[in-house]
């Protein structure tokens, strides 16, 4: 099937700017392997992991979300009042009722005339949020305003469990607009696939997730097959047409498995004119930096991979990429986009690498301490005394009288000015 759709029929909407927040601490995967008495290559080669981002005692999904959004606002210089919709995609909710988005709305100083919500759909939540924001941005209701999508998550597993070396944390913010300058996303082909499975889940009574690892891999790859073939039937596009493919990447080796599946579906080397190794090197390898350095960041994973690709610094306007989003349980989507005229300004210039250089490596004892803090922080009575700084403008202080409390510096406020406080009675 050939793609006969004319470009003028495709609504011009997508991602205008991106930003990532990286936690201030990390733990070495090689050190974890040594402590667990495991050959390091089982983690570093078998999974492809290098480091895992670890939240400090004053960091949580809310502060990460606000940090990512603040970075985006600072870079673009947009007036926060221009934001008419804020959606947070997460599977790390801090409350069973109150959305993360409301906290972030206050921290950023957004207009009261702004629709806010959280979306939960495992790791697919970020793509679900992006799609909802795109529909709004392309509608008359937007009236020229912009949508802000934030993905923020903490991957947390039991000590010495198979998932432990894939732990991570981060947040990514996306500015979604009509006539985007960074990535125009195709709105015509809807290649989605949903199937009820128990491959990964976290009951409300647990901090740590449960996963059937091998089954989850099978579910991911089957969803990829279904979405990819559906998209190909609708558009005529195949692996050979995409300059890059950005996968949901819970650990880097998953991207190898996903690319292998697509390579097989397309008939291999004879059909594509290059080896599987070369295809992976050119199309996928540049997207894996975040997964290696941060670990699994759930709903933020796909967009952290996109930021890794931008940071690689070799992109050109008009290049077409494909993206595959998977959320356990399960929901998935395969979609495409083309880089816009502002891509040159983003090449090697997302701020991601700078944040990595400012991180501090923690010891195993600190790792255990931060885990203990994570266990305690969602209980009434957990509280720390601290003040925000320009380097850490958003702080989670703890819970008093069942109210989460935050201290923060609103965008544009000097560090020596009075801070904002959320949650006080």
Buried (B, 14 or more C-beta within 10 A) or exposed (E): EEEEBEEEEBBBBBBBBBBBBBBBBBBBBBBBBEEBEBEBEBBBEBBBBBBBBBBBBBBBBBBBBBBBBBBBBEBBEBEBEBBBBBBBBBBBBBEEEEBBBBBBBBBBBBEEEBBBBBBBBBBBBBBBBBBBBBBBBBEEEBEEBBBBBBBBBBBBBEEEBEBBBBBBBBBBBBBBBBEBBBBBBBBEBBBBBBEEBBBBBBEEEEBBBBBBEEBBBEBBBBBBBBBBBBBBEBBEBBBEEBBBBBBBBBBBBBBBEBBBBBBEBBEEBEEBEBEBEEBBEBBBBBBBBBBBBBBBBBBBBBBBBBBBBBBBBEBEEEBBBBBBBBBBBBBBBBBBBBBBEBBEEBBEBBBBBEBBEEBEEBEEEBBEBBBEBBEBBBEEEBEEEEEBEEEBBBBBBBBBEEEBBBBBBBBEBEEEEEBBEBBEE
